[in-house]
Amino acid sequence: MLDSNKIIEDFPILSQEREGKRLVYLDSASTSQKPQQVIDKIDQYYREYNANIHRGIYKISVRATDEYIRSKELAAKLINADSYRNIVYTRNTTESINLLALSWAGRKLRGGDGILLTEMEHHSNIVPWQMLKERKNTVMDYIALDEKKRLIDMEDFEMKLEAKPKIVSFTAASNVLGTITEMEKMTKMAHDAGALVIIDGAQAVPHMPIDVKKIDCDFMAFSSHKMLGPAGIGVLYGKEELLEEMEPLLGGGDMIKSVDFDSCSYNELPWKFESGTSNIEGGIGFGAAIEYLDRIGMQNVREHEKELTVYAIKRLREVGVTVYGPLEDQIERRGGAVSFKVSGAHPHDVAQIFDSENVAIRAGHHCAMPLVNQVLNEDSVSRMSFYIYNKREDVDAAIDALAKVKKVLKIH
Ligand SMILES: Cc1ncc(COP(=O)(O)O)c(C=O)c1O
């Protein structure tokens, strides 16, 4: 088990106070805080070996290149990919999915080809496919949630596979409901139906052990900033043969092997997708974040969040708050993003009153408007979400803030 009290000491931002109240950060599903080890690694890069990568034959450039590649090796190991050749760096999960929609799907799909998503996708796994539909006349469909709106309706999935979609793209864990999907089972079903499988791992890779070989997905996307690393760097994992087949999206420096006045040949994987100067500090900082998580152990991260999530759901329900997604009796099927609704209070007012107690939570549609508006029938919900530096006292602080919400808004 991890010791969150010890872990907190590594996060300088969490030692700050406002009017005598410590910062209780419950918005890690949006972005995580960064430990000193990541901050130091980036600082060290700029102080000791700032240089462009792949280009120099001088020492500091070689060191920068080595560290950048090493971070990809760490990312590969984290998700059990074969090698860093499977790890394409993008800006974030959103860009990784867009790259697939533009490059893989954009070139291979034809009018009428189907893309199957779920009803609980983040906009980043909806809008790129809507944009593709505009250009190519592809067809989109969504797997429904079960009656209680907690889990995927697997019968509906089976039925929708009969239409033989070319792509099935689904989230590993919902940022609103917390729901963890049956990745292995869904991938197998999709493959058996002849579809390519893309998994949005933004809310899963930071929080639990993920094994892309065991899952057997074709592609997976995730973001460094949600897992202790810097913003502006994300991953597109892909099976090697598929990445080899896929055309680069952007042309320029670094992504080529050779160029003459008429044509060019592309660089090897993964560089053929990374044109121009890379986000070098981002990659190097991300490597330090993965090392930090690796020292803790992803199973320990998962166990810690499970315990906190059960505690939070129980306490929220005790005070009469509606909790969305799987409840405490289905903890194996959910992650630590807990959305809730206080009857009689607008979620934005709730978040503002929480902030007056220095408790940071999120309110809104959480970039999943179709789910929140059309499935949950809400315009907005409140959400608290956990990570390694959160502890039971943070949940207690949220419950105290809820009492203030009821008092200020005169809710009985
Ligand atoms: C499930 C899910 N997918 C995708 C994203 C998009 O991530 P990014 O903004 O890093 O591209 C998020 C961000 O909240 C998310 O929760």
PDBQT file of the ligand as one rigid body, heavy atoms in Angstrom, charges set to zero:
ROOT
HETATM    1  C1  LIG A 501     -11.356   9.922 -21.114  1.00  0.00    +0.000 C 
HETATM    2  C2  LIG A 501     -10.577  11.088 -21.667  1.00  0.00    +0.000 A 
HETATM    3  N1  LIG A 501     -10.170  11.068 -22.930  1.00  0.00    +0.000 NA
HETATM    4  C3  LIG A 501      -9.473  12.066 -23.475  1.00  0.00    +0.000 A 
HETATM    5  C4  LIG A 501      -9.139  13.185 -22.742  1.00  0.00    +0.000 A 
HETATM    6  C5  LIG A 501      -8.385  14.277 -23.396  1.00  0.00    +0.000 C 
HETATM    7  O1  LIG A 501      -7.113  14.396 -22.870  1.00  0.00    +0.000 OA
HETATM    8  P1  LIG A 501      -6.156  15.539 -23.374  1.00  0.00    +0.000 P 
HETATM    9  O2  LIG A 501      -6.846  16.839 -23.055  1.00  0.00    +0.000 OA
HETATM   10  O3  LIG A 501      -4.917  15.354 -22.586  1.00  0.00    +0.000 OA
HETATM   11  O4  LIG A 501      -5.985  15.360 -24.817  1.00  0.00    +0.000 OA
HETATM   12  C6  LIG A 501      -9.543  13.269 -21.410  1.00  0.00    +0.000 A 
HETATM   13  C7  LIG A 501      -9.257  14.470 -20.616  1.00  0.00    +0.000 C 
HETATM   14  O5  LIG A 501      -9.882  14.745 -19.630  1.00  0.00    +0.000 OA
HETATM   15  C8  LIG A 501     -10.273  12.193 -20.859  1.00  0.00    +0.000 A 
HETATM   16  O6  LIG A 501     -10.695  12.219 -19.596  1.00  0.00    +0.000 OA
ENDROOT
TORSDOF 0
